[in-house]
Amino acid sequence: MDLATRMTAPPSGKHWLLRALGGVLARLPARARAAVHRALVACDPDPDLRLQLKLAETREELEACFRLLHDAYVASGYMAPHPSGLRVTPFHALPTTTTLCATWEGRLVGTVSIIREGVFGFPMQSAFDLDPVRREPGQIAQISALAVHPEFRAAGGRLLFPLMKFTREYCVKMFDTRHLVIAVHPRQIDLYESLLCFERLGGAPVAAYDVANGAPAVAARLDLQSAGARFRRAYRGRAPRRNLHRYFFELALPQLKLPPRRYFTTNDPVMTPDLLDHFFNRRTQVFDQLDSRRKALLWSIYDQPEFRRVLPLLDAAAPTGHPLRRHQRHSLRAPAELRLVIDGTARVFVFDVIEVSLSGFQAESRLDLPLNASGQVRVQLGREDWSCCTVRVVRAKPAGGSHFFGFRIDEPDEVWRRCVAALDVNFTARDLVQ
């Protein structure tokens, strides 16, 4: 399925109970079914240190993830076998997609991909209406391509729960994400609602979801901002090993390795020109199979000559459908304060810078700002990188309960120039910290 090839049943040896109950459980009211699922939870608050979770960055790590995903999808009937032995999608080529991997003694045993909205949108938007989520404030990410090695599926949550915990922490701390959306088989939705507090999106299940080879699917979402309270209510009073609120929101696991960053960027691109060529031209033919518009969108985000040598050729005569959107390659979540003088009174406005270029930036603010006002802005671009510039408010757009403003910089200082230059010339997030 788009989220998971198989959602592991509640862990421990007791998971056989749900299979034995079969149709009896399905006839219970939703709250009763949820209580049964939660009663069988068993999470390990001290996982074996042989388990490690990190971003998939190297050719070897990505190849292992795509092979595990391929084998799991083929076994579940969600795709036909591919000659490469890999499952690679166009979304894996985007800098707004992050693939996480879990290893056991160095061997890959689990993977999940997190797709924040980029130039291709989301895989599930072809079948489900995401407008109700889009109307709310905060970024959205689709959880996709989850696969667990067969040797670890019978172990219940020993691997699945660490993967889910890492996903939540990465989305909240690094990926500037508030809403998670998923598409799963209708047989699995009860577990996501009961154990992980997802809520179904409106509308009937899709009878044939093309991303999963025509299998049926249902959509659900989780608001990460309110998730803590939902988990607390669901798991109140439970023992530590059965308390997923404590596990997801209070425990710190050394096995989870968040990526280092110099700047407060919100993407972790790993695809170099060589990796794009290897996975999307040589090992598979994903690039050749893209339509003209998607090919053009790739050219709009990968504008360095090194990338364009490996991108699919454009058909100049092919219509794109509508004007191309420039992907926010230089996206950040950087705190800033702006000093303005309004009607003779000095005021300070605090907001977040969310996109930068050499000549300006976009900001998100809860407060309205006067158009054409000029003042001094101080932006923390990284833990040790503070920029101070004179700016002017040139655009304003309210959306989702927030205000978005465009700023023009009169003369960028050295810190700002250095940051933008690093984002311009480095291919991957790792390059910025080396």
N, C-alpha and C positions, 0 to 999 in steps of 0.2 A: 504494500500500500504506500501511498505517498509519504505518510509519516513513518510507518513501521511495517515491516514484512510480517511481524508477529508480535503482538503485545504480550509480554510474558504474563502468565497468570500470577496472582498473588503468591509471593515467595514462600519458601519452606516446604517441607514434605507434605503439608496440608493442602497444597494446591490441587491434589487429586480430588478433594472434597467437592470443589466446584464442578468438575467434570461428572462426578457421580450424581450431583443434584440435577444437572442437565436442565430440562425444561421446567423443573420445579422452581428454580431460581428465577427464570425468565418471567414466571407468572407472579412473582412477588412485587409489591409496590416499590417504586424507585428508592425510597428511603430505606426500605428493608434490604434491598439488594446492595445498596451502598454500605450499610452496616456490616453485611456479611463480607464484602470485599475488604473493608478496613480491618475487620477482625483478624484477617489472615495475613496482614502486612507483617513483614519481618525485615527491617533494614539493619545493616551492620554499621554501627557508629564508629567502628575502628577497622576499616577495610585493610586487607593484606597489602603491604607496601610493594608487593610484586605488581599490583595494579597501578597504572599511571594513566592520566588523562591530559591531553594537550591538543593544540591545533595541529592538523595535518599540514605540513609545509613542504616537505621534500618530495621528490619524484617517487621514492620508495614508499613513503607513508600514503601519498595520494593513490598510488597504484593499488596498494593493499586495501584501502578503503573502497575503491571502486570495484575491486574484485569481490570483496566480501558482500557488497551491496548487490552485485550482479548475481552471485550464487543464491543469495537469499530471495531475490525477486523471482528468479527462475524457479526455485523450489516452491514458491508460493503461487506460481501461475500469473504473476504480475508483469512478466515480460518473457519474450522468446529468447533463447540463448543467442548471444552475440559472438561473432568469431573472435573478437578481442578478449572475451572473458571479462569485460568491464561494463559497468553501467555508468555512463557519463552523460550528463544533460547540459543543454546550453547555459543553464543557470550556474553551473560549476565554473564557467569561464568568467563570471563577473566579479569585480572587486567587492561587491556587496554580499557575497556568499562566503560563509566560513564553514569549513568542515572540521569537526572535532573527531578525535580518535582515542580509543582506549586500548592499551596494550597490557599483556600479561607476560612478565619476564621477557619483554621486548617483542613479543608476537602480537600482531593486531587481532583484537577479539571483538571490537565494537566500533561503530561510527554513527554519526548523525550530522546532517548539514542544516545550517541556519541561513535562511534566505531573507535578507532585508530587501525592501522594495527598491529595485533598480530599473534600468531601462526596459527590461522584459516584464516588469510587474511581478506576479507570483504564479507558480504552476497551477494552483488551485483556482485562480480567478477565471479560468476557462469554464469552470463548472459551477462555481459558487459566487454569490453576491457578497462582496466584502465591503460594500458601501456603509453599512451600519458601523463597522469598525473604523473605517476611514474618517467618519464624521466625528469621532472622538479624538481628543488630543493625544499626542504621542506616536512614536514610530511603531510600525508593524513588522513582524518577522514570521515567516512560515517555517515550521519545523518539518523537515523532510528527510528522506533517505536514511532512516534509522534501521540499522541492521546489527544483530548480535550473532556471534559465532555459535553454531549448533552446540558446541560443548558447554556453553555458558547459559543456554536458554533454560535448561532444567534447574539451574541454580536460582531461579526466581529473580529477585531484585539485587543480587550480588553485583551485577554489572549494569542492569537497567537503571537502578536508582542513582548510582554515581554519575551515569551519563546525563540523566535528567537534572541532577543537582548542578553539574558543570554547565549544562545548557542555560539554566536559570541564572547562575552567577555571571556567566559570560554576557548574557543579554542585558542584565541589569548594570553591571560594572563596566563593560567594555563596548557594547554594541548599541547603546543608546536606544534600547527597545522597551516599549511598554506593553504591547499586545502581542501575544503568540497566537497563531492560527494553525490549525491542522486539518487534514483530511484523512479519515481512517475508515476501515471496513465497519459496517453497522454492527457486526458481532463484537467489535472491540470498544465501541464508544462508552459502554457502561463502565469499563475499567478506567478510562481517562476521566470520566465525570466523577466516579467514586473515589479513586485514589489520588488523582492529580488536580481535582477541582475545576476541570474545564467545563464550559457551558456550551450547549449546542447553539449553532447559528440557526436563524430561522430558515424555514423551507424544508421540503421533504428530502430524504436521501436521494442522491443521484444514482440512477440505475446502472449507468455505465460510465465510469470515470476513465477518460482516455489516458491519463498519466499512469494508471495502474492496469493497463491492458484490458480496459473495459469492465473491471470489477466494480461492484457497487461501493459507494462511499458516502459518508456523512461528515459535515464540517463542524468544528467547534473552536472556541477561543478561550484564552485566559488573560485577564488583565493582571499583569505582574505588579502593578501598584497596589491593588487590593488583595492580591493572592495571599499575603501573610495573614490577614484577618480571616480569610476563608479557610485556610489550612488550620489556623488556631481553633476555630469553631469545630471543624470536622474531627480533629484529633485531640480535643481537650480531655485530659484525664487518662490518656493512654500511657502505657509503659514506654520507656525510651526506645526500645527496639521496635515498637509498633507506632511510634509517633513521627509521622512524616513532617509535621510542622517543625519539630526540633531538628530533624535531620536536614531539611532543606534550608532552614532560615537561621539556625543557631550554631550548628557544628561547623568547624573549619577543618577540612580534610587536606592533608599535605599532598595527597595524590593528585590534586587538581592544580594544574600549572597554567595560570593565566599568562598571556603574552606580555613581555616587557614593551613599554612604549616611551619614547622621548616626549612626543607631543600628545595632546588630548584628542587624538584622532578617534573616529568611531568605526573604522573599517580595518580589517587585517588582510589586505590582498596578499596572496602568495603566488599568483600566476605570473611567472616571468615569460618573456617571448619563447624561450626554449620549452617551458612546460606547456604553454598553450599549443605549440606546434606538436609536441609529443602526444598529448591526450586528445586533441580535437582535430588533428590532421593525419597523424601517423597511426596511432593505436585505434582510433575510431575516425569516422568521417562526419562528425557532428557539425563542423563548420560548413561543409559542402551542402548539408541538408537544410541549412537555414534559409528562410525566405529572404527576399531582397531587403525588406525593411529591417529585419534583425541584423543582417550583415551591415547595413548602413549604421545602425545603432552601435554596433561594436566599433566601427571606425570613429564614431563620435566620442567614445570614451577612451579608446586606446590611440592617442594621437602622436605618440613618439614613433619615429621611423623604425626602431627595433621591433615594435609590435606590429606595425603595418606590413612588414615583410612576411608575417605568418598569418595574417587575417585573410578571410575569403575575399576574392575579387568582387568588386561592386559592379552591378549592372546599372550604368548611368541612366538608362531609359526607363528603369523600373520605378513606378511611383512608390513613395514611402507611406502613403495613406494620410499622414498629417505631419506637420513640421517636427523635426527631430528634437528631442529633449536632451539638453546637455546634462550628463550625469554629474552629480556632486562628488567628484573624485576627492576633493579636499574638504571632506566633512569632518567637523570637530564638535565637541561639546565643551567649550572653553568659557569660564566665568569672566565677566567683564563689568566695568562700571563706567558710566558716561557722565561727565560734568557739563551741565548746560546752565546758561543764565537766561531765565524766562521772566519777562516783565521786571527786570532789575534784581531778581532773586536767584541766587545760585541753588541749583538742585542737582542731586545725584540719582541716576537711574541705574539699577542693577539688572543685568540680563545675561543670556548665554549667546555667544557667537557659535553658529552652527555650520557655517561655510565660509571659506576664505579664498581670496585671490590676491594677486599683487596689488591691485588698485582698490580693493574694497572687501566687504564681507556682508553676510546675511546674519541677522540676529533674531532670536525669539524672546519676547518680553511679555510679562503679564500686564504691564502698564502701557498705555498709549504714549507715543512720542510725537512731538510736533515736527511736521515735515519741513525740510529746508533748514532746520536748526543745525548750528555748528557748535562743536565743543571738543573737549579732550577726552579720549577714551583710553582706558588701561585694560589690557587683555592678558590673561594668564594662558599662554599657548601651551605650556608644559610645566612640569613641576619647578623648573628653574628658568623658565623663559617668559619674561614679562615684556610686553610691547606697549609703548605709549605714542599715540598719534593724534593729530587733529583730523576730525571727520565731519561729514555732513550727512544728515538723514535725507535720502533721495527717493525712497519708495516705502510704501506701507500696505500691508495686506492682512486683515483679520482672518483667522481660520482656526476651527476646533477649539475655541475658548482662549486662544492666544493671539498675540499680535506679532507679525513678522515684518522686519524692516530691512531695507537695503541701505548700506552705508558706503560712501565714497571716501577714500583716504586721500588727504591732500599730499602727503609725502610719507611713505612708509619708512619706519625706522629700521635699523640694522637687524633687530630681532625678528621683525615681521618679514623682512626680505629673506633672511636665512631660513625661516620656517617654510615659506612658500617655495623657495628654491629647492629645499629638500623634498617637498611633496611633489614638485614638478619632475625632478630628475631620477628619483628612486622608484624602482619597479614594485617592490614589496614593502610591507610593514617592517620586516626584519632589517631591511637596508637602513631604515631611519635610526636604528639604535646601534648599529655597528660602527 
